[in-house]
């Protein structure tokens, strides 16, 4: 994941990539994020009193009204966890929590395509997610599952997905799937970041 300190205009003052095994649970992951954020604040010469808000993107469905994680295949052990309340208790500032693909789609629309009437954003990471932005507003479906295309079934798919089903899009086309397929070809990769490094090396 990525932790960053930004201005209200979105200029990044400091950032750091961190390894965060989502399966280790919310307290472990959020404690790691908290420590890194504190370090970044010190690095920029700011303290927590200058913080005006926190945005958190997670790789699963979120009840955006409450900031709680909805029931999620991709985030075992996080069901109904109050991420927004957890962060608010640490910093006492407004906290926005949403699915990472939703936030990335909104950011892409605002920063790159501000005049676009309709934007479809697809995120391929460990899994696959998507968001739809219409006139600058995120299209939200029922049960916080909008854009959860990774578990859509594809014709001819035979690989077993992390959810236990056969034929999910993520089982054939996600970062996890690319790691698996490249290892079958003789590479020794562990994460989707390793796949990106391999691509950059040609």
N, C-alpha and C positions, 0 to 999 in steps of 0.2 A: 504494500500500500504506500501511499504518499501522504506526508504531513507537511503543511505549508502555513506560513504566516503571510498574510496579504493585507494590502490597504483596502479601504472600502471600494475603491475603483477597480480592484482586482489585480493590482500590480503585486507580484510575488517578491517579498523581501527576503525570505529564506525558506528552503524546503529540504526535505530529506526523504529518501525512499527507505522503507522498513519492511522486513519480512514479518508478516503477521499471519500465522496459521489460524484460520478462522475456526477450525475445529477445537482449538484450545479453550474456547468459550469466551463470553463477553468480558468478564472481569480481567482476565489475563490480557486480552487484546487491547481493551480500553485503558488499562494501566500502562501498557507500552506506549500507546498513543499519547497519553497524558505526559509521560516522562519526556518523550521526544518534543512535544509542543512546548513544555517548559524550557527545554534546552534551546529551542529555536527562538523563543521570546528573549532569552538572555543574549543570544547571538546577535539579535537585531537591536539590542540596547533598550528593549521595552520590558515592562513587567505586566503581570496579569491585570492590573488596574486599567491598562490601556486597551484591553480586549473588549470589543463591542458585540461580538457574536461568534458562534461556531457553526460551521456546516459539516455534516458527516454523511458520506456516501458509503453504503454497504451493498455487498453483492447478493442481495435478496430482497423480497418484498417487505414494504414498510407501511404501517398505518400512519400516513403523514400528518394526521391530526394529532396523534398522541406521541409520535416519535418512538413507538414500540415496534419491534420486529414482528412481522406476521409469520404465520406458520411457513417454514422454509425448508426445502430439500437441501439447498446449498449452504445453509447455516445451522447445522445441527447443534442443539443446546442453547440456541438464541431465542427460541419461541417465546413471544410476548415480553422479551427483555426490554426494560425502559431506557433505551440508549439516551434519549433526550434528557430525561431526569438525571441520569448518571452524570452526564457532562455538565448539566446546569448546577448540580450539587457541588461540582469542583470549581466552577468559574462564576456562577451567578449571572450569566448573560443569556440572551435568547439563543436557542439551539434549534437548528433545522436538520432533520434526519430524513433521508430519502434513499431510494435505490440509486446505485451509482450510475447506471445507464440513464436514468431520468435526469440526474444532475449534469451529466456530461452532455446530454442532448440540449438542455436549457443553455448551458455554457456555450456550446457550439453555435446555437441559434443567435444568442446575444452578441457573441464576439466576432463570428465569421459571416453569418447570414442574417443580419438584423432585418432585412426586408423580405425574407422568405415567408410566404403564406403557410407553407407546409414543410416540415422537416422530419425525416425518418432517420434516427440515429441507431446504429447497431454497434454494440461493444462486444468484441471477442477477447476474452481473457481466459481465466481458468474455465469459466463457463461462457454462455452467450446470453446477452440481454439486449433489449431495444427500448427506445422511447419515441413517442410521436408528439411533436410540438406544432400546434396550430395557432397562428397569429400570436406567437409568443407565450401561449399557455399550454401547459402539459396536459395531454389527453389521459385521463385516469379511468381505468375500468373498475370492475367489481373486485372485492377481496384483495386489493393491493397487488393484483397479479398482472396488471397491464404491462405489456412488453416482455413478459416472461416466455420468450420464444424458444429457449434452450431445450424445453421438454416437449416441443411440438414433434409429432412423429413424421418421419420422412419415408417415402417409398423406397423399399430395398434396404433400409438400414438394418444391420445385423449386430452391431456392437452393443454391449451392455453398458448402460449409462450409470453414473454414480447414484442415481435415484433407484436403481434396480430394474428399471424398465429397459426394453430392447427397442432400438430404432429412434431414439431421441436425436434431435439435431445436434445437441451438445456432445453426444457420444461419437459423432462423426467429424465435427468441424470446430470444436472448441480448442483452446490452448492445451487443455488436458489431453484431448484426442491427438493433437499434433505431437505432443511429447511421446505418447504411446506409440504412434505410427513411426516416428523418427527413431525411436529406440529399437523398434522391430527391424529397422534398416541398418542397425549397428552403431548408432550414436548413443551417447550416455548423457541424457538430459534429465532434469528434475522438474523444472517449472516452465511456464510459458515465457518467462523472461529469458531462459536459456534458448528457446526457439528464436526469439528476436535477435539475440546475440549471434546465433548461427546464420540468420538471414543477413545481418550486417557484415558478416565475414565472407558473404558470397556463397 
